[in-house]
């Protein structure tokens, strides 16, 4: 009886330990998916701003390209490279 209880306790402890160790991975995966969505949304906004800038200032205006570069750096720093 003592041996059966010892095996049961060891198996239960192992299962609880494995369950505990596997939980943080799901939280990180969800956070990564949210960051990826934020990254895509940010890049989409940059594209819209670029098209609007080209409509206002012309297709080859350097200001539009400078703005896109600046916004892209901010976007990658805040969302895409997390």
C-alpha positions, 0 to 999 in steps of 0.5 A: 500500500505504501509503494502504491501511494508513493508512485501515485504521489510521484505521478501527481507531482510530475503532472502538476509540475508539467502543467505549471511549466507549460502555462507561460508558453501560451501567454507568450504566444498570445502576446506575440500574436497581439504584437504581430497584429499591432505591427501589421496595423502600424505598417498599414497606417504608414502605407496610408500616410505615404499614399496621402502624402504622395497625393498632396505633394506629388509622387517623388517628394522627398518629404514623403519618403523621409516621413515613411522612413521615420515612421517605419523606424518608430513602428519597428521599435515599438511593435515589430521587434518585441 
